[in-house]
């Protein structure tokens, strides 16, 4: 398997293959990477609660000043990928200016066993240029771009459908902790296929078959997701996390906190300060500008008028808002740079504060907490 840096990348051709009618781009790297192109690799339609993780791992590695190892040796892997996923860095070292929401398919919780991962599949995370993964557990599909040779990748795995092989035995979505491995800790079988320099991996055989045949609709055909992705692309995101169809009503979190009646009354006053415009699709994009973290948050608000009218509310949210779960001031975690309407999308640009981290917004999004909550 080859090693490459951003400066030495040969551009991946933007040809029509496994992606459907969601856009002309595909999953690429360097100048050819876009969040919208990543969506075009993933079959649609969307399902409420669907999460998409994507990143140009090669570009992010170079932007962070890190060194990709030649082989998946445990210590070298930790030094490389650890800073990109928000792991603590050595004393005296600067944190990475960029966060990469690495796909679940890579099982980075088992980095110390990644040599086993490579032995089993014929490739590993060190061979990946970029990726896109959609997930709504237990369903999951990842598409991975890299210099994958058809002669060596997946060649020794048993076939479960035409063109689809499996690592692990059992039915789709089955769990067997006794068969846990560096590939899947729960022992769930992983179905895989290779096509045109890309690998698809899923917990579902039909998902991989659909990717191989070329779906009629992709996630890039979803108006809200495409709008959010395009906003992130315009601001040079190298990695992104998108959530579609979630419930972002702030009131939904009250029942999850186990708060007393008095505490709930206090929280209700915070709810009244939240934006009045509802949103259902959001995205976070991470980039690097002048060596520093550059984070974009995009909210799909449905109409251009709604986005324009929401600008002052979101300015207030990021300057004066507090989280519902901890009461933390948003401004103590991220510094507001700008808020603007971009068509139907409200775009917020921020920087992490000195006491915060580039992945802070991920935790808030997963909780549906401020700044990902509306009144």
NORBELCOR-V884242 format. One line per field, one symbol per residue. ss: DSSP state (H for helix, E for strand, C for the rest). psi: psi as a letter, one per 20 degrees, with the letter a starting at -180 (. if undefined). burial: I if it has 24 or more other C-alpha atoms within 12 Angstrom, else O. Layout:
ss = ???
psi = ???
burial = ???
//
This chain:
ss = CCCCCHHHCCCCCCCCCCCCCCCCCCCCCHHHCCHHHHHCCCECCCCCCEEEEEEEHHHHHHHCCCCCCCCCCHHHHHHHHHHHCCCCCCCCCCCCCCCCCCCHHHCHHHHHHHHHHHHHHCCCHHHEEEEEEEEECCEEEEEEEECCCCCCCCCCCCEEECCEEEECCCCCCCCCHHHCCCCCCCCCCEEEEEECCEEEEECCHHHHHHHHHCCCCEHHHCHHHHHHHHHHHHCCCCEEEEEECCCCEHHHHHHHHCCCHHHHHHHHHHHHCCECCCCCEEEEEEEEECCEEEEEEEEECCCHHHHHHHHHHHHHHHHHCECCCCCCEHHHCEEEEEEEEECCEEEEEEEECCCCCCCHHHHHHHHCCCCCCEC
psi = qqqqrhhjpppppmqodiqbkirhrroaqcijpqhhhghiipqarqppjppppqqnhgghgghikrpprhqlpgghgghghghhjjqqrqpiqqqpiqpompqhhiliikhijihhghhgijrahijpgrrppppnpipppqpppampphhhpjhjqqpiroiprqoqqrrpiqpnhijqaigohijpqppqqppljqpppripghghgggginqhprhiioggghggghhhhhklpiqqpqppkrojphhhigiiikqrhghhhghhhhhhirqipqqiprqpppappkjqpopppppojgqhgggghighghghghhiqqqhhijpphiihqppgqpqpncjppppprqqrhjaqijghghhghikrpklqr.
burial = OOIIIIOOIOOIOIOOIIIIIIIIIIIIIIIIIIIIIIIIIIIIIIOOIIIIIIIIIIIIIIIIIIIIIOIIIIOOIIIIIIIIIIOOOOOOOOIIIIIIIIIIIIIIIIIIIIIIIIOIIIIIIIIIIIIIIIIIOOIIIIIIIIIIOOOOIIIOIOOIOOIIIIIIIOOIIOOOOOOOIIIIIOIIIIIIIIIIIIIIIIIIIIIIIIIIIIIIIIIIIIIIIIIIIIIIIOIIIIIIIIIIIIIIIIIIIIOOOOOOOOOOOOIOOIIOIIIIIIIIIIIIIIIIOOOIIIIIIIIIIIOOOIIIIIIIIIIIIIIIIIIIIOOOIIIIIIIIOIIIIIIIIIIIIIIIIOOOIIIIIIOIIIIIIIIIIII
//
